[in-house]
Amino acid sequence: MWRCAASLLVLTGLLFSAEEADSARNDAPKLYGIAYGAFRDGQSPIGAYPSEAEVKEDMKVLRDFARGIRTYSVARIQQEIPRLAKRRRLVCYAGAHISSDREANALEVERLLDVARNCRRGGIAIGNEVLPAEGRESHRTLPPGELAELIRQVKGDKRIRRMRIPVGYAEAYEVLGDYRESQALGELVAELDFLMVNAHPYWAGQSIEGAADWVYAAWQEAQGWYPGKRIIIGETGWPTAGETQGEAVPSEENQRIFLEDFVALALEENIPYFFFEAFDERWKSELSGRESEAHWGLWHSDRSVKQRVGDFFTSPPALAEILRPARCGGGPGRMRRISGRVYGIERGERSSYRLVIYAKTNQWYIQPFVAEPFTKIRQNLTWFNRTHLGDLYAALLVRDGYLPTSTLQQLPEAAGDVIAIAVKDCR
């Protein structure tokens, strides 16, 4: 965790002045989202709960490194998380813990409906990995038909309809694959505004070298199973300690590799995701008996950042990001502002780089005009320009001297003079 004390901030064993600490935070790439469990050492869902002060402390940390959070329950203090997240301008996808206990489900859903107003920019998820599956305890499961009916009830609630809050569900990628031909699951997914897919290359035994590509393939496959449905990677990550799983080896170095590879890929492929997870949670290994369960956090349970993660945030790879895409539209007569940021290049060397913007309708068109193909990178490494309207927008970080093409059927790969690519839809 970032802690200020006597005008100094300790990060990965290094000392920063307050001014340098603010600069490091401003320069750090922000994750699309991060899964958040509030429990610290000595706390658990069946024991002591965190205090509101502890949750507030966590929100201060996460606001600087993520744009949104995902939660799993609204029991006790967790009911306050959407409100506290909103106060820190974090988009919140709040979850209801669903099990085979119908009475408990009703209470949990009612609590979620009470706080859903704080999730208007995000959404609410009715359950996480609830479908019956091999090796899953029966007390955690609910048949897809019952789950679909529960979701229909939530979507019919006047509070949800009035505020138009998206409603979704989260399930493991492998389980969705097992159910892909199930009519009952198809009917459940049809009720959803979004489907969260939990895709963990570690549990699939993947080596770190192909882990990010494995998640991308899972996301693409889920889109093929449910075309037209908004698919979000609800969980993906890498543990830093614990058991080797096939070719998957937990370590801080491998977590850094996966974080770096996946964030770059998510920006390039426009993948919405929640990195799993914010903080190590000891209670998970105590409950499951698996040491790896306690070590998925980017931060230790004492809220100190893991060293290799700290390296990623303070010295990120070269990345491009679209922070504010133009709105949806099309045609040569309408233009709007688009803006973003680049990371991982020296400010004094920014003249060695250029930004190239494309907008896509039937194909990719260079922006703002063929005669003006480049966008200047400003001293603080932000950029902005005007663009004709499209359905998708792309920003290419390229080396000085790169000659862009005015129209493209598909974007180039990030290689050679193309350093990084970001794609963003118009929503």
C-alpha positions in Angstrom: 0.0 0.0 0.0 1.0 3.6 -0.6 1.6 5.2 2.8 2.5 8.8 3.4 4.5 9.4 6.7 6.6 12.4 7.5 6.4 13.5 3.8 7.8 10.1 2.7 6.2 7.2 1.0 7.6 3.7 1.1 7.1 1.5 -2.0 8.9 -1.7 -2.6 11.6 -0.8 -0.2 12.3 2.6 -1.8 11.6 6.1 -0.3 9.8 8.8 -2.3 9.1 12.4 -1.4 5.4 13.3 -1.3 5.8 15.2 -4.6 7.5 12.2 -6.2 4.9 9.9 -4.9 2.1 11.9 -6.5 4.0 11.9 -9.8 4.4 8.1 -9.6 0.7 7.7 -9.0 -0.2 10.0 -11.9 2.2 8.2 -14.2 1.0 4.7 -13.3 -1.4 2.9 -15.7 -4.7 2.2 -14.1 -6.3 -1.2 -14.3 -9.7 -1.4 -15.9 -10.9 -3.0 -12.7 -9.8 -5.1 -9.7 -11.6 -7.7 -7.6 -11.8 -6.5 -4.0 -12.1 -8.6 -0.9 -11.9 -6.5 2.3 -10.8 -9.2 4.7 -7.5 -8.8 6.4 -5.5 -11.3 8.5 -7.6 -12.6 11.4 -10.8 -11.6 9.5 -13.2 -13.8 7.4 -16.8 -14.0 6.2 -17.5 -16.4 9.1 -15.5 -14.4 11.7 -14.5 -10.8 12.3 -15.3 -8.3 9.6 -13.3 -5.2 8.6 -14.2 -1.8 10.0 -15.4 1.1 7.8 -12.1 2.9 8.4 -10.2 -0.1 7.0 -12.4 -0.2 3.9 -11.9 3.6 3.4 -8.2 3.0 3.7 -8.4 0.4 0.9 -10.4 2.7 -1.4 -7.7 5.3 -1.1 -5.2 2.8 -2.3 -7.3 1.4 -5.2 -8.4 4.7 -6.6 -4.9 5.4 -7.8 -4.4 2.1 -9.6 -7.8 1.0 -10.9 -10.8 2.6 -12.4 -13.3 0.2 -10.9 -13.8 -2.6 -8.4 -15.8 -5.8 -8.2 -17.2 -7.2 -5.0 -18.8 -10.5 -4.0 -21.3 -9.8 -1.2 -23.2 -7.1 0.6 -23.2 -8.7 4.0 -22.4 -6.3 6.9 -19.7 -3.8 6.1 -19.6 -5.0 2.5 -22.9 -3.3 2.0 -21.1 0.1 2.4 -18.4 -0.6 -0.2 -20.4 0.7 -3.2 -21.0 4.0 -1.4 -17.4 4.3 -0.3 -16.1 3.4 -3.8 -18.4 6.0 -5.4 -17.0 8.6 -3.1 -13.5 7.8 -4.4 -14.8 7.8 -8.0 -14.4 4.1 -8.4 -16.8 2.4 -10.7 -18.4 -0.4 -8.7 -19.8 -3.8 -9.8 -21.3 -5.0 -6.6 -22.1 -8.7 -6.2 -24.7 -10.7 -4.2 -23.5 -13.9 -2.6 -25.9 -16.6 -3.9 -26.0 -20.2 -2.6 -28.5 -23.0 -2.2 -30.0 -21.2 0.9 -33.0 -19.5 -0.6 -33.8 -17.5 2.5 -30.3 -16.1 2.7 -30.4 -15.3 -1.0 -33.5 -13.2 -0.6 -31.9 -11.2 2.2 -28.7 -10.7 0.2 -30.5 -9.6 -2.9 -32.6 -7.1 -0.9 -29.4 -5.6 0.6 -28.0 -5.3 -2.9 -31.0 -3.6 -4.3 -30.8 -1.1 -1.4 -27.2 0.0 -2.5 -27.5 -0.5 -6.2 -27.9 3.2 -6.8 -24.2 3.5 -6.1 -23.5 1.2 -9.1 -25.1 3.1 -11.9 -21.8 3.5 -13.7 -21.1 -0.2 -13.3 -23.6 -2.8 -12.5 -24.7 -5.6 -10.1 -23.9 -9.3 -10.3 -26.3 -11.9 -8.9 -24.0 -14.6 -7.9 -20.5 -15.8 -8.6 -19.8 -19.4 -9.7 -23.1 -20.7 -8.5 -24.0 -23.3 -11.2 -23.6 -27.0 -10.2 -20.2 -28.3 -11.4 -17.9 -31.2 -10.7 -16.0 -30.7 -7.4 -18.2 -27.8 -6.3 -19.8 -28.1 -2.9 -23.6 -28.5 -3.1 -24.3 -25.7 -0.6 -22.8 -23.2 -3.1 -24.9 -24.2 -6.0 -28.2 -23.3 -7.6 -29.8 -24.8 -10.7 -29.7 -22.4 -13.7 -33.5 -22.2 -13.9 -33.7 -20.9 -10.3 -30.9 -18.5 -10.8 -32.6 -17.2 -14.0 -35.8 -16.6 -12.1 -33.9 -14.7 -9.3 -32.3 -12.5 -12.0 -35.7 -11.8 -13.5 -37.0 -10.7 -10.2 -34.0 -8.4 -9.7 -34.4 -6.9 -13.2 -38.1 -6.4 -12.5 -37.5 -4.4 -9.4 -38.6 -0.8 -9.8 -35.4 0.6 -8.4 -33.3 -1.3 -11.0 -35.7 -0.3 -13.9 -35.8 3.3 -12.9 -32.1 3.7 -12.7 -31.3 1.3 -15.6 -28.6 -0.5 -13.7 -27.1 -3.4 -15.6 -27.6 -6.8 -14.1 -25.2 -9.7 -14.6 -23.8 -13.0 -13.4 -20.2 -14.4 -13.1 -19.2 -18.0 -13.8 -16.0 -19.9 -14.4 -15.0 -20.2 -18.1 -14.6 -24.0 -17.9 -18.1 -24.4 -16.4 -19.6 -22.1 -19.1 -18.0 -24.4 -21.6 -19.6 -27.5 -20.0 -23.0 -25.8 -20.2 -22.6 -24.2 -23.6 -25.3 -26.4 -25.2 -27.6 -26.2 -22.2 -31.0 -24.6 -23.0 -31.4 -23.6 -19.3 -28.1 -21.7 -19.3 -29.0 -20.1 -22.6 -32.2 -18.8 -21.1 -30.3 -17.5 -18.0 -27.8 -15.6 -20.1 -30.6 -14.1 -22.2 -31.8 -12.4 -19.0 -28.4 -10.7 -18.4 -27.1 -7.3 -19.4 -23.6 -8.7 -19.0 -21.9 -12.0 -18.4 -18.7 -12.1 -16.3 -16.3 -14.9 -17.3 -13.7 -16.0 -14.6 -10.7 -17.1 -16.6 -7.6 -18.3 -14.7 -4.7 -19.7 -16.7 -3.1 -20.8 -13.4 -6.0 -23.2 -12.7 -5.8 -24.4 -16.3 -2.1 -25.3 -15.8 -0.9 -22.9 -18.4 2.7 -21.7 -18.6 3.3 -18.1 -17.9 4.5 -17.5 -21.5 1.0 -18.1 -23.0 -1.2 -17.1 -20.1 -2.4 -13.8 -21.4 -3.2 -15.2 -24.8 -5.1 -18.1 -23.1 -7.4 -15.5 -21.3 -7.9 -13.6 -24.6 -8.9 -16.9 -26.3 -11.4 -17.6 -23.5 -12.9 -14.2 -23.9 -13.3 -14.6 -27.6 -14.8 -18.1 -27.2 -17.4 -16.8 -24.7 -18.3 -14.1 -27.2 -18.9 -16.8 -29.8 -21.1 -18.8 -27.4 -23.2 -15.7 -26.6 -23.0 -13.3 -29.6 -24.3 -9.8 -28.8 -23.9 -10.2 -25.1 -21.4 -8.0 -23.2 -18.7 -10.3 -22.0 -16.4 -9.1 -19.2 -13.5 -11.0 -17.8 -14.7 -11.1 -14.2 -11.5 -12.6 -12.8 -8.0 -13.2 -14.1 -4.7 -13.1 -12.3 -1.7 -15.1 -11.1 -0.7 -16.2 -7.5 2.6 -15.3 -6.1 3.0 -18.4 -3.8 1.6 -21.8 -3.4 1.3 -25.0 -5.4 2.5 -25.5 -8.9 -0.5 -26.3 -11.2 0.6 -28.2 -14.3 3.0 -25.7 -16.0 1.8 -22.8 -13.9 4.3 -21.7 -11.3 3.3 -19.2 -8.7 5.8 -16.4 -8.1 6.0 -12.6 -7.9 8.0 -12.5 -11.1 5.3 -14.5 -13.0 2.6 -12.3 -11.6 4.4 -9.3 -12.9 4.8 -11.0 -16.3 1.2 -11.8 -16.5 0.1 -8.4 -15.4 2.3 -6.7 -18.0 1.3 -9.0 -20.8 -2.4 -9.0 -20.0 -2.8 -5.3 -19.5 -1.2 -4.6 -22.8 -3.4 -7.2 -24.5 -6.5 -5.9 -22.9 -5.8 -2.3 -24.1 -5.1 -3.6 -27.6 -8.2 -5.8 -27.8 -10.7 -3.7 -25.9 -11.2 -6.3 -23.2 -13.1 -5.2 -20.0 -11.6 -7.1 -17.1 -11.2 -7.3 -13.3 -7.8 -8.4 -12.1 -7.9 -10.9 -9.3 -7.3 -9.6 -6.8 -6.4 -6.5 -4.8 -5.1 -7.9 -1.5 -3.9 -11.3 -0.2 -6.6 -12.9 1.9 -5.3 -15.5 4.4 -8.8 -16.9 5.2 -9.1 -18.4 1.7 -6.2 -20.8 2.2 -7.4 -21.7 5.7 -10.8 -22.6 4.3 -9.6 -24.4 1.2 -6.4 -26.0 2.4 -4.6 -24.6 -0.7 -1.8 -22.2 0.0 -2.1 -20.5 -3.4 -5.6 -19.2 -2.5 -4.1 -16.7 0.0 -1.6 -15.2 -2.5 -3.5 -13.7 -5.5 -3.2 -10.1 -4.3 -1.2 -7.3 -6.0 -0.8 -6.1 -2.4 0.2 -8.2 0.6 -2.5 -8.6 3.3 -0.8 -5.8 5.3 -1.5 -3.5 2.4 2.2 -3.2 1.3 2.6 -3.5 -2.5 4.4 -6.6 -3.8 7.7 -5.6 -5.2 7.3 -6.7 -8.8 3.9 -5.1 -8.9 5.3 -1.9 -7.6 7.9 -2.1 -10.5 5.0 -2.4 -13.0 3.3 0.7 -11.7 6.4 2.8 -11.3 8.2 1.6 -14.5 5.4 0.3 -16.8 6.1 -1.0 -20.3 5.3 1.2 -23.3 1.5 1.4 -23.4 -1.1 3.6 -25.1 -4.5 4.2 -23.7 -7.7 5.9 -24.8 -9.2 7.5 -21.8 -12.1 9.4 -23.4 -13.3 8.0 -26.7 -15.5 10.1 -28.9 -19.2 9.2 -28.9 -20.8 6.7 -31.3 -21.6 7.8 -34.8 -20.4 7.9 -38.3 -20.0 10.0 -41.4 -17.5 12.6 -42.5 -19.5 15.6 -41.3 -19.3 15.1 -37.5 -16.3 15.3 -35.3 -15.7 15.1 -31.5 -12.8 15.2 -29.1 -10.8 12.0 -28.2 -8.1 11.9 -25.6 -5.7 9.5 -23.8 -2.3 8.9 -22.4 0.9 7.0 -23.0 3.1 5.2 -20.5 6.6 3.8 -20.3 8.4 6.4 -22.3 10.7 9.1 -21.0 9.1 12.6 -21.1 12.3 14.0 -22.5 12.2 11.6 -25.4 8.5 12.1 -26.3 9.6 13.8 -29.6 10.8 10.4 -30.7 7.3 9.1 -30.7 3.9 9.9 -32.3 0.3 9.0 -31.9 -1.8 7.8 -34.8 -5.6 7.8 -34.3 -8.0 5.7 -36.3 -11.8 5.5 -36.2 -13.7 2.5 -37.6 -17.0 2.2 -39.3 -16.8 -0.2 -42.3 -13.0 0.1 -42.1 -10.4 2.0 -40.2 -9.9 5.7 -41.2 -7.0 7.8 -40.1 -7.8 10.8 -37.9 -8.4 13.7 -37.9 -7.4 14.1 -41.6 -5.2 12.3 -44.1 -3.1 15.4 -44.4 -2.8 15.6 -40.5 -2.1 11.9 -39.5 -0.2 12.5 -36.3 -1.3 13.6 -32.8 1.2 15.3 -30.5 2.2 13.7 -27.2 2.2 16.5 -24.6 4.9 17.0 -21.9 2.8 15.2 -19.3 2.4 12.2 -21.8 -1.3 12.9 -22.4 -2.7 13.5 -25.9 -5.9 14.7 -27.5 -7.3 15.5 -30.9 -10.5 15.6 -32.8 -11.9 12.6 -34.7 -14.7 11.8 -37.0 -17.2 9.5 -35.3 -17.1 5.7 -35.5 -18.0 2.6 -33.6 -14.4 1.8 -32.5 -11.3 4.0 -32.0 -7.7 3.0 -32.0 -4.5 4.8 -30.9 -1.1 3.7 -32.1 2.0 4.7 -30.3 4.7 4.7 -33.1 8.3 5.8 -33.5 9.1 9.0 -35.3 9.4 8.3 -39.0 6.6 5.8 -39.1 4.4 6.2 -42.2 0.8 5.4 -41.4 -1.8 4.2 -44.0 -4.8 6.4 -44.4 -7.3 3.4 -44.4 -6.9 -0.1 -43.0 -9.0 -3.3 -43.0 -7.3 -4.4 -39.8 -4.8 -2.7 -37.5 -1.1 -3.6 -37.6 0.5 -5.7 -34.9 2.5 -4.0 -32.1 5.9 -4.7 -33.5 8.8 -2.8 -35.0 7.9 0.9 -35.3 4.4 0.3 -33.8 5.2 0.3 -30.1 1.7 -0.1 -28.5 -1.9 -0.2 -29.6 -5.1 0.8 -27.7 -8.6 0.1 -28.9 -11.8 1.5 -27.3 -15.4 1.2 -28.2 -17.6 4.3 -28.3 -19.6 3.6 -25.1 
